Amino acid sequence: MEIIGWVYNLLWGDLITLPLPGGGTVGLSFLVILLIPAGIFFSIRLRFVQLRLLPDMARAAIRKKGGSVKGSLSGLQTLIIATATRVGMGNLVGVVAAISVGGAGAVFWMWVMAILGAATAFAEAALVQMYKEKDPLYGGYRGTPARYIDACFGGKKRPGKRTIPAILFALSGLICWCGISQVISNSVSSAFETAFRIPPLWTTVVLVALSAVIVLRKNATVKVLDVLVPIMAGCYFLITIVIICKNAGQLPAVFSRIFEEAFGLRQAVGGGFGAVLMNGVKRGLFSNEAGSGSAPCAAAAADVSHPAEAGLLQAFGVFIDTIVICSCTAMIMLLAPAENLAGLEGMGLLQAAMDYHMGQFGVVFIALTLWMFSFSTFIGILFYARPNVAYLFGDSWAAQTAYKVVALVMLFIGGMAAYTFVWELGDVGIGLMTIFNMAAIVMLSGKAVSCLKEYESKQ
């Protein structure tokens, strides 16, 4: 536990503290220092592909799959899987935390970081497509960043051989996703206890039972997410539109507040910018996942005509996650009177905002939304685990099933109690994944650039 705590503090603690005008300070963690420059680097090298090729992203989402391999998934299906894991608690609790600490200006910096992160998401998704392989267990294609990490660190002398950084990446991913399982069930059971007075045990039993029915079947995961994700994201978006229409007169003041506080001296001193970096990036990494190496596990399964299409889809996924879903939460919060939210935090704060907008229905709606977001996240991370389990243990149904059972056990335990150690272990896992993944995609950035140039020349 001491070792995990030390690594956690190294990755997520304040590595550098910068002074701000007026006597304030802002702390930057190692991962913040890693991710933001990387987003700028890829944005410049790829000539802001995330903005230039927005129409291509939409076209890639509706393009049919090639169908050359039995059981393959379309680009849209892999976007849905990645969205299922991106759109989770970070879109609710993470946004609430950032606004609570950093004020309305935090929303603007979330948008900026989403734009930067989309370029990183393009690079890692395009690269994993270049190293995908056929999946003999589930059908279609599969892939993991571990493969291009091998190519990066193994060199020409060891083609196809496993390397230590790639093995550590895959292990870190499996550890991280088990940690996330506990966070998911704990948040859901807490929200249901608040909204419906349901004991955590009953909520957890139902959640685990439903999850087991889906993940222990061979190909139920994708079918369920194809239905669940559009419904949950669509309902949350529509209810936000209703709230915005009811409070349309406040919109100019809200947007004015967002931009004023984003660049205001008082907000900078008070931690507006720092709060987004530390809350937005730390929990936002669980949300949009750009650079962590998680979403490429879905991108590799896409049956697309060119690797760049998978990259465009995952960049589009970052926009859906942050620009759309996170902004919905921000609008719900900022359109509620401050006095109604005083002294509250976390889900209680968001539920109070919804109670103001829509009464008890709003409280129930948020609890159900959290359940759907969390449920889809759990199913999605087990899809991510498939290629990494295969990378470490070979094409074995026993290994695949064993990991699913472990994740289900962790899901049950998390619903009963919050174990800080396990949550920190999940944070350490995603932190290590990000380090190994970012090192590889920066070194292989030339391939991502060449891939994009080839795609654009063909278009």
For each residue, the residues with C-beta under 8 A, 3 or more apart:
1: 4 5 421
2: 5 6
3: 6 7
4: 1 7 8 421 424 425 428
5: 1 2 8 9 424
6: 2 3 9 10
7: 3 4 10 11 428 431 432
8: 4 5 11 12 13 424 427 428 431
9: 5 6 12 13
10: 6 7 13 15 30
11: 7 8 29 30 31 427 428 431 432 435
12: 8 9 29 30 31 282 427 431
13: 8 9 10 27 29
14: 17 27 28 29
15: 10 27 28 29 30 33
16: 27 28 33
17: 14 25 26 27 28
18: 25 26 27 28
19: 23 24 25
20: 23 24 25 26 268 269
21: 24 265 268 269
22: 265 266 269
23: 19 20 269
24: 19 20 21 268 269 270 271
25: 17 18 19 20 274
26: 17 18 20 268 271 273 274 277
27: 13 14 15 16 17 18 274 278
28: 14 15 16 17 18 32 33 277
29: 11 12 13 14 15 32 33 278 281 282
30: 10 11 12 15 33 34 431
31: 11 12 34 35 281 282 285 431 434 435
32: 28 29 35 36 277 278 281
33: 15 16 28 29 30 36 37
34: 30 31 37 38 291 434 435 438
35: 31 32 38 39 117 120 281 285 290 291 434 438
36: 32 33 39 40 113 116 277 281
37: 33 34 40 41
38: 34 35 41 42 120 291 438 442
39: 35 36 42 43 113 116 117 119 120 290 291
40: 36 37 43 44 116
41: 37 38 44 45 442 445
42: 38 39 45 46 119 120 122 123 445 448
43: 39 40 46 48 50 115 116 119
44: 40 41 47 48
45: 41 42 445 448 449
46: 42 43 49 50 119 122 123 448 449 452
47: 44 52
48: 43 44 51 52 119
49: 46 52 53 119 122 311 312 315 452
50: 43 46 53 54 115 118 119 122 315 318 319
51: 48 54 115
52: 47 48 49
53: 49 50 56 57 312
54: 50 51 57 58
55: 58 59
56: 53 59 60 312 459
57: 53 54 60 61 312 313 315 316 319
58: 54 55 61 62 316
59: 55 56 62 63
60: 56 57 63 75 304 309 312 313 316
61: 57 58 75 76 79 313 316
62: 58 59 76
63: 59 60 74 75 76 304 305 309
64: 67 74
65: 72 73 74 75 77 302 303 304
66: 69 72 303 304 305
67: 64 72 303
68: 72 303
69: 66 72 134 139 140 141 303
70: 139 140
71: 135 138 139 140 219
72: 65 66 67 68 69 139 140 141 301 303
73: 65 77 78 81 140 141 222 301 302 303
74: 63 64 65 77 78 302 303
75: 60 61 63 65 78 79 302 303 304 309 310 313
76: 61 62 63 79 80 313
77: 65 73 74 80 81 222 226 301 302
78: 73 74 75 81 82 298 299 301 302 310 313
79: 61 75 76 82 83 298 313 314 316 317
80: 76 77 83 84 225 226 229 230
81: 73 77 78 84 85 221 222 225 298 301 380 383
82: 78 79 85 86 289 295 298 299 313 314 317 380
83: 79 80 86 87 229 233 317 320 321
84: 80 81 87 225 228 229 376 377 379 380
85: 81 82 88 289 294 295 298 376 377 380 381 384
86: 82 83 287 288 289 295 317 318 320 321
87: 83 84 91 229 232 233 287 320 321 325 373 376 377
88: 85 91 184 286 287 373 374 376 377
89: 92 93 94 183 184 187 283 286 370 373 374 377
90: 93 94 95 283 284 285 286 287 288 326
91: 87 88 94 95 287 321 325 326 328 329 373
92: 89 95 96 329 347 350 366 369 370 373
93: 89 90 96 97 187 283 346 347 350
94: 89 90 91 97 98 279 280 283 284 286 287 326
95: 90 91 92 98 99 107 110 326 329 330 333
96: 92 93 99 100 329 333 345 346 347 349 350
97: 93 94 100 101 279 283 345 346
98: 94 95 101 102 106 107 110 275 276 279 280 283
99: 95 96 102 103 104 106 107 330 333 334
100: 96 97 345 349
101: 97 98 106 271 275 279
102: 98 99 105 106 109 267 270 271 272 273 274 275 276 279 280
103: 99 106 261 267 270 272 275
104: 99 107 254 257 258 261 262 330 334
105: 102 108 109 258 259 260 261 262 263 264 267 272 273
106: 98 99 101 102 103 109 110 262 272 275 276 279 280
107: 95 98 99 104 110 111 258 262 326 327 330 334
108: 105 111 112 258 259 261 262
109: 102 105 106 112 113 262 272 273 276 277 280
110: 95 98 106 107 113 114 276 280 284 322 326 330
111: 107 108 114 115 322 323 327
112: 108 109 115 116
113: 36 39 109 110 116 117 276 280 281 284 322
114: 110 111 117 118 288 318 319 321 322 323 326
115: 43 50 51 111 112 118 119
116: 36 39 40 43 112 113 119 120
117: 35 39 113 114 120 121 288 290 291 318 322
118: 50 114 115 121 122 290 315 316 318 319
119: 39 42 43 46 48 49 50 115 116 122 123 315
120: 35 38 39 42 116 117 123 124 290 291 441
121: 117 118 124 125 288 289 290 291 295 311 314 315 317 318
122: 42 46 49 50 118 119 125 126 308 311 312 314 315 448 452
123: 42 46 119 120 126 127 311 441 445 448
124: 120 121 127 128 145 290 291 293 295 296 299 314 437 441
125: 121 122 128 129 295 296 299 310 311 313 314 315
126: 122 123 129 130 307 308 310 311 448 451 452
127: 123 124 130 131 145 148 296 307 440 441 444 447 448 451
128: 124 125 131 132 143 144 145 147 148 296 297 299 300 310
129: 125 126 132 143 299 300 302 304 307 310 311
130: 126 127 148 307 447 451
131: 127 128 143 147 148 151 300
132: 128 129 141 142 143 147 300 301
133: 141 142 143 147
134: 69 140 141 142
135: 71 138 139 140 141 142 301 386 387 390
136: 395
137: 386 390 395 397 400
138: 71 135 142 218 219 386
139: 69 70 71 72 135 219
140: 69 70 71 72 73 134 135 301 303
141: 69 72 73 132 133 134 135 300 301 302 303
142: 132 133 134 135 138 300 301 386 387 390
143: 128 129 131 132 133 147 296 297 299 300 301 387
144: 128 147 169 170 173 293 296 297 300 387 388 391
145: 124 127 128 148 149 166 169 293 296 297 436 437 440 441
146: 149 150 162 166 167 169 170 387 388 391
147: 128 131 132 133 143 144 150 151 166 391
148: 127 128 130 131 145 151 152 440 441 444
149: 145 146 152 153 163 165 166 169 436 437 440
150: 146 147 153 154 158 160 161 162 163 166
151: 131 147 148 154 159 444
152: 148 149 439 440 443 444
153: 149 150 163 164 165 166 440
154: 150 151 157 158 159 160 161 163
155: 158
156: 159
157: 154
158: 150 154 155 161 163
159: 151 154 156
160: 150 154
161: 150 154 158
162: 146 150 166 167 391
163: 149 150 153 154 158 166 167
164: 153 167 168
165: 149 153 168 169 436 439 440
166: 145 146 147 149 150 153 162 163 169 170 391 436
167: 146 162 163 164 170 171 392
168: 164 165 171 172 432 436
169: 144 145 146 149 165 166 172 173 293 432 433 436 437
170: 144 146 166 167 173 174 388 391 392
171: 167 168 174 175 392
172: 168 169 175 176 428 429 430 432 433 436
173: 144 169 170 176 177 293 294 297 384 385 388 429 433
174: 170 171 177 178 385 388 389 392 403 429
175: 171 172 178 179 425 426 428 429
176: 172 173 179 180 426 428 429 430 433
177: 173 174 180 181 381 382 384 385 407 426 429
178: 174 175 181 182 406 407 410 422 425 426
179: 175 176 182 183 410 422 423 425 426 427 429
180: 176 177 183 184 286 377 378 381 426
181: 177 178 184 185 378 381 407 408 410 411 414
182: 178 179 185 186 410 411 413 414 418 419 422 423 426
183: 89 179 180 186 187 414 423 426
184: 88 89 180 181 187 188 374 375 377 378 411 414
185: 181 182 188 189 204 207 208 374 411 412 413 414 415
186: 182 183 189 190 414 415 417 418
187: 89 93 183 184 190 191 347 370 374
188: 184 185 191 192 203 204 207 370 371 374 375 415
189: 185 186 192 193 200 203 204 207 415 416
190: 186 187 193 194 200 347
191: 187 188 194 195 347 351 366 367 370 371
192: 188 189 195 196 198 200 203 367 371
193: 189 190 196 197 198 199 200 203
194: 190 191 347 348 351 363 367
195: 191 192 351 363 364 366 367
196: 192 193 364 367
197: 193
198: 192 193 202 203
199: 193 202 203
200: 189 190 192 193 203 204 415 416
201: 204 205 415 416
202: 198 199 205 206
203: 188 189 192 193 198 199 200 206 207 415
204: 185 188 189 200 201 207 208 411 412 414 415 416
205: 201 202 208 209 412
206: 202 203 209 210
207: 185 188 189 203 204 210 211 371 375 411 415
208: 185 204 205 211 212 408 411 412 415
209: 205 206 212 213
210: 206 207 213 214 375
211: 207 208 214 215 375 378 379 408 411
212: 208 209 215 216 408
213: 209 210 216 217 220
214: 210 211 217 220 221 224 379
215: 211 212 220 221 378 379 382 404 407 408
216: 212 213 401 404
217: 213 214 220 221
218: 138
219: 71 138 139 222 223
220: 213 214 215 217 223 224
221: 81 214 215 217 224 225 379 382 383
222: 73 77 81 219 225 226 383
223: 219 220 226 227
224: 214 220 221 227 228 379
225: 80 81 84 221 222 228 229 376 379 380 383
226: 77 80 222 223 229 230
227: 223 224 230 231
228: 84 224 225 231 232 372 375 376
229: 80 83 84 87 225 226 232 233 376
230: 80 226 227 233 234
231: 227 228 234 235 372
232: 87 228 229 235 236 369 372 373 376
233: 83 87 229 230 236 237 320 324 325
234: 230 231 237 238
235: 231 232 238 239 369
236: 232 233 239 240 325 328 369
237: 233 234 240 241 324 325 328
238: 234 235 241 242
239: 235 236 242 243 358 365
240: 236 237 243 244 328 331 332
241: 237 238 244 245
242: 238 239 245 246
243: 239 240 246 247 331 332 335 357 358
244: 240 241 247 248 251 331 335
245: 241 242 248
246: 242 243 357
247: 243 244 250 251 335 357
248: 244 245 251
249:
250: 247 253 254 335
251: 244 247 248 254 255
252: 255 256
253: 250 256 257
254: 104 250 251 257 258 331 334 335
255: 251 252 258 259
256: 252 253 259 260
257: 104 253 254 260 261 334
258: 104 105 107 108 254 255 261 262 334
259: 105 108 255 256 262 263
260: 105 256 257 263 264
261: 103 104 105 108 257 258 264 267 272
262: 104 105 106 107 108 109 258 259 267 272 273
263: 105 259 260 267 268
264: 105 260 261 267 268 272
265: 21 22 268 269
266: 22 269 270
267: 102 103 105 261 262 263 264 270 271 272 273
268: 20 21 24 26 263 264 265 272 273
269: 20 21 22 23 24 265 266
270: 24 102 103 266 267
271: 24 26 101 102 267 274 275
272: 102 103 105 106 109 261 262 264 267 268 275 276
273: 26 102 105 109 262 267 268 276 277
274: 25 26 27 102 271 277 278
275: 98 101 102 103 106 271 272 278 279 280
276: 98 102 106 109 110 113 272 273 279 280 281
277: 26 28 32 36 109 273 274 280 281
278: 27 29 32 274 275 281 282
279: 94 97 98 101 102 106 275 276 282 283 284
280: 94 98 102 106 109 110 113 275 276 277 283 284
281: 29 31 32 35 36 113 276 277 278 284 285
282: 12 29 31 278 279 285 427
283: 89 90 93 94 97 98 279 280 286 287
284: 90 94 110 113 279 280 281 287 288 322
285: 31 35 90 281 282 288 289 290 291 292 430 434
286: 88 89 90 94 180 283 289 430
287: 86 87 88 90 91 94 283 284 321 322 326
288: 86 90 114 117 121 284 285 317 318 321 322
289: 82 85 86 121 285 286 292 294 295
290: 35 39 117 118 120 121 124 285 295 318
291: 34 35 38 39 117 120 121 124 285 434 437 438 441
292: 285 289 295 430 433 434 437
293: 124 144 145 169 173 296 297 433 434 436 437
294: 85 173 289 297 381 384 430 433
295: 82 85 86 121 124 125 289 290 292 298 299 314 317
296: 124 125 127 128 143 144 145 293 299 300 314
297: 128 143 144 145 173 293 294 300 301 383 384 385 386 387 388
298: 78 79 81 82 85 295 301 302 314 380 383 384
299: 78 82 124 125 128 129 143 295 296 302 310 311 313 314
300: 128 129 131 132 141 142 143 144 296 297 310 387
301: 72 73 77 78 81 132 135 140 141 142 143 297 298
302: 65 73 74 75 77 78 129 141 298 299 309 310 313
303: 65 66 67 68 69 72 73 74 75 140 141
304: 60 63 65 66 75 129 307 309 310 313
305: 63 66 309
306: 309 451 454 455 458
307: 126 127 129 130 304 310 311 451 455
308: 122 126 311 312 451 452 454 455
309: 60 63 75 302 304 305 306 312 313 455
310: 75 78 125 126 128 129 299 300 302 304 307 313 314
311: 49 121 122 123 125 126 129 299 307 308 314 315 448 451 452
312: 49 53 56 57 60 122 308 309 315 316
313: 57 60 61 75 76 78 79 82 125 299 302 304 309 310 316 317
314: 79 82 121 122 124 125 295 296 298 299 310 311 317 318
315: 49 50 57 118 119 121 122 125 311 312 318 319
316: 57 58 60 61 79 118 312 313 319 320
317: 79 82 83 86 121 288 295 313 314 320 321
318: 50 86 114 117 118 121 288 290 314 315 321 322
319: 50 57 114 118 315 316 322 323 324
320: 83 86 87 233 316 317 323 324 325
321: 83 86 87 91 114 287 288 317 318 324 325 326
322: 110 111 113 114 117 284 287 288 318 319 325 326 327
323: 111 114 319 320 326 327
324: 233 237 319 320 321 327 328
325: 87 91 233 236 237 320 321 322 328 329
326: 90 91 94 95 107 110 114 287 321 322 323 329 330
327: 107 111 322 323 324 330 331
328: 91 236 237 240 324 325 331 332
329: 91 92 95 96 325 326 332 333 350
330: 95 99 104 107 110 326 327 333 334
331: 240 243 244 254 327 328 334 335
332: 240 243 328 329 335 336 350 353 354 357
333: 95 96 99 329 330 336 341 349 350 353
334: 99 104 107 254 257 258 330 331
335: 243 244 247 250 254 331 332 353 357
336: 332 333 340 341 352 353 356 357
337: 340 341 356
338: 341 342
339: 342
340: 336 337 352 353 355 356
341: 333 336 337 338 344 349 352 353
342: 338 339
343:
344: 341 348 349 352
345: 96 97 100 348 349
346: 93 96 97 349 350
347: 92 93 96 187 190 191 194 350 351 366 370
348: 194 344 345 351 352
349: 96 100 333 341 344 345 346 352 353
350: 92 93 96 329 332 333 346 347 353 354 366
351: 191 194 195 347 348 354 355 362 363 366 367
352: 336 340 341 344 348 349 355 356
353: 332 333 335 336 340 341 349 350 356 357 362
354: 332 350 351 357 358 362 363 365 366
355: 340 351 352 358 359 360 362 363
356: 336 337 340 352 353 362
357: 243 246 247 332 335 336 353 354 362
358: 239 243 354 355 361 362 365
359: 355 362 363
360: 355 363 364
361: 358 364 365
362: 351 353 354 355 356 357 358 359 365 366
363: 194 195 351 354 355 359 360 366 367
364: 195 196 360 361 367 368
365: 239 354 358 361 362 368 369
366: 92 191 195 347 350 351 354 362 363 369 370
367: 191 192 194 195 196 351 363 364 370 371
368: 364 365 371 372
369: 92 232 235 236 365 366 372 373
370: 89 92 187 188 191 347 366 367 373 374
371: 188 191 192 207 367 368 374 375
372: 228 231 232 368 369 375 376
373: 87 88 89 91 92 232 369 370 376 377
374: 88 89 184 185 187 188 370 371 377 378
375: 184 188 207 210 211 228 371 372 378 379
376: 84 85 87 88 225 228 229 232 372 373 379 380
377: 84 85 87 88 89 180 184 373 374 380 381
378: 180 181 184 211 215 374 375 381 382 407 411
379: 84 211 214 215 221 224 225 375 376 382 383
380: 81 82 84 85 225 298 376 377 383 384
381: 85 177 180 181 294 377 378 384 385 407
382: 177 215 221 378 379 385 386 403 404 407
383: 81 221 222 225 297 298 379 380 386
384: 85 173 177 294 297 298 380 381 387 388
385: 173 174 177 297 381 382 388 389 403 404 407
386: 135 137 138 142 297 382 383 389 390 400
387: 135 142 143 144 146 297 300 384 390 391
388: 144 146 170 173 174 297 384 385 391 392
389: 174 385 386 392 393 399 400 403
390: 135 137 142 386 387 393 394 395 396 399 400
391: 144 146 147 162 166 170 387 388
392: 167 170 171 174 388 389 399
393: 389 390 396 399
394: 390 399
395: 136 137 390
396: 390 393 399 400
397: 137 400 401
398: 401 402
399: 389 390 392 393 394 396 402 403
400: 137 386 389 390 396 397 403 404
401: 216 397 398 404 405
402: 398 399 405 406
403: 174 382 385 389 399 400 406 407
404: 215 216 382 385 400 401 407 408
405: 401 402 408 409
406: 178 402 403 409 410
407: 177 178 181 215 378 381 382 385 403 404 410 411
408: 181 208 211 212 215 404 405 411 412
409: 405 406 412 413
410: 178 179 181 182 406 407 413 414 422
411: 181 182 184 185 204 207 208 211 378 407 408 414 415
412: 185 204 205 208 408 409 415 416
413: 182 185 409 410 416 417 419 422
414: 181 182 183 184 185 186 204 410 411 417 418 419 422
415: 185 186 188 189 200 201 203 204 207 208 411 412
416: 189 200 201 204 412 413
417: 186 413 414
418: 182 186 414 423
419: 182 413 414 422 423
420: 423 424
421: 1 4 424 425
422: 178 179 182 410 413 414 419 425 426
423: 179 182 183 418 419 420 426 427
424: 4 5 8 420 421 427 428
425: 4 175 178 179 421 422 428 429
426: 175 176 177 178 179 180 182 183 422 423 429 430
427: 8 11 12 179 282 423 424 430 431
428: 4 7 8 11 172 175 176 424 425 431 432
429: 172 173 174 175 176 177 179 425 426 432 433
430: 172 176 285 286 292 294 426 427 433 434
431: 7 8 11 12 30 31 427 428 434 435
432: 7 11 168 169 172 428 429 435 436
433: 169 172 173 176 292 293 294 429 430 436 437
434: 31 34 35 285 291 292 293 430 431 437 438
435: 11 31 34 431 432 438 439
436: 145 149 165 166 168 169 172 293 432 433 439 440
437: 124 145 149 169 291 292 293 433 434 440 441
438: 34 35 38 291 434 435 441 442
439: 152 165 435 436 442 443
440: 127 145 148 149 152 153 165 436 437 443 444
441: 120 123 124 127 145 148 291 437 438 444 445 448
442: 38 41 438 439 445
443: 152 439 440
444: 127 148 151 152 440 441 447 448
445: 41 42 45 123 441 442 448 449
446: 449 450
447: 127 130 444 450 451
448: 42 45 46 122 123 126 127 311 441 444 445 451 452
449: 45 46 445 446 452 453
450: 446 447 453 454
451: 126 127 130 306 307 308 311 447 448 454 455
452: 46 49 122 126 308 311 448 449 455 456
453: 449 450 456 457
454: 306 308 450 451 457 458
455: 306 307 308 309 451 452 458 459
456: 452 453 459
457: 453 454
458: 306 454 455
459: 56 455 456
